[in-house]
Amino acid sequence: MSIRLEHIEKHFGRSQALSPTDLDIANGELIGLLGPSGSGKTTLLRIIAGLETPDANPRTRILFGERDVTRVHVRDRRIGFVFQHYALFRHMSVFDNVAFGLTVLPRRERPSSGEIRTRVLRLLEMVQLSHLANRYPAQLSGGQQQRVSLARALALKPEVLLLDEPFGALDAKVRQELRRWLRHLHDELGFTSVFVTHDQEEALELSDRVVVMSNGRIEQIDTPEALYRSPANRFVFEFLGDVNLLEGEVRDGVLTCGDAQLKADLPEGRQELLLRPHEIELATTPDESSHLPATVTAVVPVGAEVRVELSADWMNEPWLASVRHEQASQLTLARGSRVYARALTWHHYPAPSASVQPSLAASY
Amino acid sequence: MQRIGDTRWVRITLITAAVGLASLFLLLPLLAIFAQAFAAGINTFVSNVTDHFTLAAIGLTLVIAALTIPVNLVFGVMLAWLVTRFSFPGRRLLQTLIDIPFAISPVVAGLIYLLLYGRNGWVGGWLDSHDIQLMFAWPGILMVTIFVTCPFVARELIPLMQAQGSREEEAAVTLGARGFTLFRRVTLPNIRWALLYGVILTNARAVGEFGAVSVVSGAIRGETNTLPLHVELLYQDYNTVGAFASAALLALIALFTLAAKALLEWRAAPREAHS
């Protein structure tokens, strides 16, 4: 079922949690709402669910398909909702938790107890927890509890599934596993899903499209590839991965900051450049376009690459560079080594204000 | 390694002091009540307890408690629900108002009711012209008892419901649960032990309340005399054995309450341990 949000705004007391927001979600899409805490992503999700009411405004509309649900109560919106901390009914067994939605249906819509049983067992099978049907939530691990809560949310066959930081409280390995499993479930059952996360990796890996939010505003809506390739503004760029910052004075096409220099075809004056760790190469000598001397402060092999931490007087924050293993051993990198960083490419956003249109990301 | 202050002599001194004080101030008076009640033999005790006026006092006390509990149960749950599940202007003020009956001396509470609802009072005058008498009758006793005990249930529930939060209820609502179903199947099971505990405390106080009741009751024997008032009346009549027989009954109710409370705590403990 498609979801359309028009002019959604929300204040809590005097503080604005969400500035007027529009969003269109296609039928069967898996959407990630990504942002730091306080960005309004959870508020937006809860408004879609009906757990929170948007500020009253005649232009505010929430549509599920053709159905206007703006003034429809949560219980009648027929959504599935998964809470960050599972919110399982602690006094009910796993079976009763999953059966809850079916057992509170009005009598004429309620399936027979035999049918409820079959459906619950099928759901438990789907989340691979049939053997724990009689356990209580407190006896389950976090990952198991979250699977129960998913099965519970799916019991009424909702066409919209909303998940509030569903994997936030789980450890990395379980999270990875559940992510893949949710993607699979989504593709198989074909519902429309919206999930909230503050983890860019999770958003990029799981979503069809990512909605990046900050300060109660949508910064960019795009597919993970497009988002990573061309961030709309500096906030999105910085939020999507590690960033190294070079700030200095530009004169005659050269940016200077202390003893660091980099050729940069930018307007004269104070400018900031951003570089991803993989856009930095390390060498023993400077080249004609950059002179960025630094000292290695840490060398950490992580998987396919080596993360090198650099420091220098001209940096405000230490830089991170990721280099290939061969290169690292070729340069014999160790703590205290003197190296020169070379910028393979860099990015520049004209003003710190996030609302300004993006400029081209320059590269040479 | 030895903990600080954990020497043999400190331990012995502290334990002796605790046991000594507990015996002197708690256990001894309780034993004295029963000793006095049975001082003239078991037959006197029985005849004192089965005395017409004593039986009437027992009956009135139990009726008052039986009426107070459901009123406070409903009131307490609604208040706790309101305060912990909704945010509205004046919520904090309401939370403070709940404690008024704790802060006010029961005698003062009784006097206020007398001034308001007595024959010469603001409301009482109007009621009197319609032939309704609240003061110096059982409705008055009920009213002040409800006033004095009304914080108990809410005070037990509010911290618990605050700690549990409303996530489970939200989950139930997203699954389509409606008002009373939601309360019966999700809220109530989570608060039932605290609720029962609140009821036990309410009962103990309703049975034992003296100050407020004595102001509004008029202590008419066989009509508006509750058990605690009866104890005092008998004592003033120099019927010491009779007074202590009734006091023993009150003490028994108290002991029963304590046992019920201990049982509840014992039952609730393992659940809390694994949740």
Interface residues (C-beta under 8 A of the other chain):
Chain A: A49 L51 V74 R75 D76 R78 I79 G80 F81 F83 H85 A87 L88 F89 R90 H91 M92 F100 G101 V104 L105 Y136 A138 Q139 S149 R152 A153 A155 L156
Chain B: R167 E168 E170 A171 A172 V173 T174 L175 G176 A177 R178 T181 R185 V186 P189 N190 H274 S275
